[in-house]
Amino acid sequence: MVSSAGIALTACPECVAAITLPLALFLLLAETAVGGAATVVYLRQTAGLTQGFLKFIAVTYALVGSLAFLTVLAGPPGAYHDRLGIDSTAAASLVFLQGLVLLALVGHVVVVFRQSTPSRTSWLITLAASLLLLIGIILALAPLAGSGPGIAAIALTVLLSATVLGAATTGMLLGHWYLVTPALSNRPLLRSIVVLLVGLLLQALAYPLMLRGLAHSSGSLTHPLSVSPQLSILWALGAVVLPLIATGLALPTCRLRSFTSTTGLLYLAMIALLPGQLVGQLLFFVAASA
């Protein structure tokens, strides 16, 4: 149940957005780290990645995981129970679960640098820790939904958010790798772009449905978006329109092996997507408390 302090915030969407910014930032960083790790595993298994890139990307996501851990440590999600009505037990466990992901990512870095071929165990441990964190996030946010389908919509949105953030970051960094070694096959980059494009399209459909399924929603698709028109417009531009345009253009340039153009477009997609996803988290909290 939301306390009187939480109820008081419902009349001020800007206040909700400001107060929940640390939680939204943690979700952004955590989903980027786990989505990125999953994208790398997928590309390594289906398209092949060089050992040099695997070392570089392992360190990168370990750093992102470190930032996520510091963020959740500074602003424990359990403190938002009174303001948002999230599950306090599941929210409190996110500090531990993010620490577990960080340990897995750091351990994976050690394995990648010590072995010419990273063991399957290292990948599985990282993926298992990532899955536990995503489950923890979903359980923490589940009370904000008004029904079982609403919880399923939140789960789907969390998974899609991790997918697009991980694919965008991995694709952009992989594109830079092609600028150093342009003779590489374009298959891994093409597959990361396809994952990003599909994820963006699905997210554009799932996100409004998720907002509609919130406990305080009127059941209308447009009502949650009208709670804060400014955040809604910024989300639509940053998380849907601009990334879709940039990613759509990156696909044919990658097929033509114009890696400079592809990398630039993916860089633009990621620049738009990061704040767009952050705003999407804030809009979710504002709509949930309305």
Residue pairs with C-beta under 8 A, 6 or more apart in sequence:
1 85
2 82
2 83
2 84
2 85
2 289
3 82
3 83
5 82
5 83
6 82
6 83
6 84
6 85
6 289
9 15
9 16
9 19
9 83
9 289
10 16
10 289
10 290
13 227
13 228
13 231
13 286
13 290
14 228
16 83
16 282
16 285
16 286
16 289
17 228
17 231
17 282
17 285
17 286
19 83
20 80
20 83
20 84
20 281
20 282
20 285
21 282
22 71
22 74
22 75
23 75
23 77
23 80
23 281
23 285
24 278
24 281
24 282
24 285
25 71
25 278
26 68
26 71
26 72
26 75
26 77
26 94
26 98
27 137
27 161
27 281
28 165
28 274
28 277
28 278
28 281
29 64
29 65
29 67
29 68
29 71
30 65
30 68
30 72
30 94
30 98
30 101
30 133
30 137
31 134
31 137
31 158
31 161
31 162
31 165
31 166
31 277
32 64
32 68
32 162
32 165
32 166
32 169
33 61
33 64
33 65
33 68
33 101
33 105
33 130
34 101
34 130
34 131
34 133
34 134
34 162
34 166
35 161
35 162
35 163
35 164
35 165
35 166
35 167
35 169
36 57
36 60
36 61
36 64
36 165
36 166
36 169
36 170
37 61
37 105
37 108
37 126
37 127
37 130
37 166
38 127
38 130
38 162
38 163
38 166
39 163
39 166
39 167
39 170
39 171
39 192
39 195
40 49
40 54
40 57
40 58
40 61
40 170
41 123
41 126
41 127
42 191
42 195
43 49
43 170
43 174
43 188
43 191
43 192
44 54
44 123
46 191
47 185
47 187
47 188
47 190
47 191
48 185
48 187
48 188
49 57
49 174
49 188
50 177
50 181
50 184
51 112
51 116
51 117
52 177
53 174
53 177
54 112
54 118
55 109
55 112
55 113
56 173
56 177
57 170
57 173
57 174
58 105
58 108
58 109
58 112
59 109
60 169
60 173
61 105
62 102
62 105
62 106
62 108
62 109
64 169
65 98
65 101
65 102
65 105
65 106
66 102
68 98
68 101
68 102
69 95
69 98
69 99
69 101
69 102
72 94
72 95
72 98
73 95
76 91
76 92
76 94
76 95
77 86
77 91
77 92
77 94
77 95
77 140
78 88
78 89
78 91
78 92
80 86
80 91
81 87
81 88
81 91
83 289
84 144
84 285
84 288
84 289
85 143
85 144
85 288
85 289
86 140
86 141
86 143
86 144
87 139
87 140
87 141
87 142
87 143
90 136
90 139
90 140
90 142
91 140
93 136
93 140
94 133
94 136
94 137
94 140
97 129
97 132
97 133
97 136
98 133
100 129
100 132
100 133
101 126
101 129
101 130
101 132
101 133
103 129
104 125
104 126
104 128
104 129
104 130
105 126
107 122
107 125
107 126
108 118
108 122
108 123
108 125
108 126
111 118
111 119
111 122
112 118
112 122
134 158
134 159
134 162
137 158
138 151
138 154
138 155
138 158
141 154
141 158
142 151
142 154
143 215
144 154
144 214
144 215
144 288
145 151
145 153
145 154
145 213
145 214
145 215
146 213
146 214
146 215
146 216
146 217
147 213
149 213
150 210
150 213
150 214
150 215
153 206
153 209
153 210
153 212
153 213
154 210
154 213
156 206
156 210
157 203
157 206
157 207
157 210
160 199
160 202
160 203
160 206
161 203
161 277
161 280
163 195
163 199
163 203
164 196
164 199
164 200
164 203
164 243
164 273
164 277
165 273
165 274
165 277
167 192
167 193
167 195
167 196
167 199
168 196
168 243
168 247
168 266
168 269
168 270
168 273
169 270
170 192
171 189
171 192
171 193
171 196
171 250
171 266
172 263
172 266
172 267
172 269
172 270
174 188
174 189
174 192
175 189
175 259
175 262
175 263
175 266
175 267
176 263
177 184
178 184
178 186
178 189
178 259
178 262
178 263
179 259
179 260
179 263
182 257
182 259
186 254
186 255
186 257
186 259
189 254
189 259
189 262
190 251
190 254
190 255
193 247
193 250
193 251
193 254
193 262
193 266
194 251
196 243
196 247
196 269
197 244
197 247
197 248
197 251
200 239
200 240
200 243
200 244
200 247
201 244
203 239
203 240
204 239
204 240
204 244
207 235
207 239
207 280
208 221
208 224
208 225
209 221
210 284
211 217
211 221
211 224
211 225
211 283
211 284
211 287
212 219
212 220
212 221
212 223
212 224
214 224
214 287
214 288
215 288
216 287
216 288
216 289
216 290
217 223
217 224
217 287
224 283
224 287
224 290
225 232
225 283
225 287
226 232
227 283
227 286
227 287
227 290
228 283
228 286
228 287
231 279
231 282
231 283
231 286
232 283
234 275
234 276
234 279
235 276
235 279
235 280
235 283
237 272
237 276
238 272
238 273
238 275
238 276
238 277
238 279
239 272
239 273
239 276
239 277
239 279
239 280
240 276
242 268
242 269
242 272
242 273
242 276
243 269
243 270
243 272
243 273
243 276
246 265
246 266
246 268
246 269
246 272
247 265
247 266
247 269
249 265
250 261
250 262
250 265
250 266
250 269
253 261
253 262
253 265
254 262
